[in-house]
Amino acid sequence: MLPYSRWGVAREKADRLTVAYAKPPIPIHRIAEENGVDVVFADFGKHSGTVAGFCDFKGAKLFVNREDKPDRQSFTIAHELGHWVLHRDL
């Protein structure tokens, strides 16, 4: 067995997530929910111009800026899902 590598762990987890989804469109919202986290489209008020999203580990939610365009929202969900998958156990 190889020694622990955070990049190896990240790659392994990413590979498991993407095995069923090799071609677009990638249903990132559904993938997030299948991994135990709810996606919430939220009003970030005065921060909507600077904050795209964040992960609430305790509440098992990904908050996404509802003012962003759909492509940006998909990217944010994927990004925050990465935090959820890689860091929720820490």
C-alpha positions in Angstrom: 0.0 0.0 0.0 1.3 3.5 -0.9 1.9 6.0 1.9 -0.8 8.5 2.7 -1.0 11.3 0.2 -3.7 13.9 0.3 -3.5 14.3 -3.5 -3.9 10.5 -3.8 -6.9 10.6 -1.5 -8.4 13.5 -3.5 -7.9 11.7 -6.8 -9.4 8.5 -5.5 -12.5 10.4 -4.2 -12.8 12.4 -7.5 -12.5 9.2 -9.5 -15.4 7.6 -7.5 -17.6 10.6 -8.1 -17.0 10.8 -11.8 -17.1 7.2 -12.8 -20.8 7.4 -13.7 -20.6 10.8 -15.3 -18.1 10.8 -18.1 -19.8 13.1 -20.5 -21.7 16.4 -20.2 -24.1 17.4 -19.0 -22.9 16.6 -15.6 -25.8 16.7 -13.0 -23.7 18.3 -10.3 -26.7 19.3 -8.2 -27.9 15.6 -8.1 -24.4 14.4 -7.4 -24.1 16.7 -4.4 -27.4 15.5 -3.0 -26.5 11.8 -3.6 -23.4 12.5 -1.5 -25.5 13.7 1.5 -25.4 17.4 1.1 -28.3 19.8 0.3 -27.8 22.6 -2.2 -29.4 25.9 -1.2 -29.6 28.8 -3.6 -29.3 31.8 -1.2 -29.3 35.6 -1.3 -25.9 36.8 -0.1 -27.1 40.4 0.1 -24.3 42.9 0.0 -21.8 40.1 -0.5 -23.4 38.7 -3.6 -20.8 40.4 -5.8 -17.9 38.8 -4.0 -19.1 35.4 -2.6 -20.1 32.6 -4.9 -20.8 30.0 -2.2 -19.7 28.1 0.9 -20.0 24.8 2.6 -21.8 24.4 5.9 -20.3 21.1 7.3 -22.5 21.0 10.4 -25.7 21.6 8.5 -24.7 19.4 5.5 -25.5 22.2 3.0 -23.8 23.9 0.1 -24.9 27.5 -0.2 -24.8 28.9 -3.7 -25.3 32.5 -4.8 -28.7 32.6 -6.4 -27.7 35.8 -8.3 -24.9 34.0 -10.3 -25.4 32.6 -13.8 -26.2 28.9 -14.0 -22.8 28.0 -15.3 -21.1 29.8 -12.4 -23.6 28.1 -10.0 -22.6 24.7 -11.3 -19.0 25.5 -10.9 -19.6 26.6 -7.3 -21.6 23.5 -6.5 -18.7 21.3 -7.8 -16.1 23.4 -5.9 -18.0 23.3 -2.6 -18.8 19.6 -3.1 -15.0 19.1 -3.3 -14.7 20.7 0.1 -17.5 18.5 1.4 -16.0 15.2 0.1 -12.5 16.0 1.1 -12.9 17.8 4.4 -16.1 16.9 6.1 -14.5 14.2 8.3 -11.8 16.6 9.6 
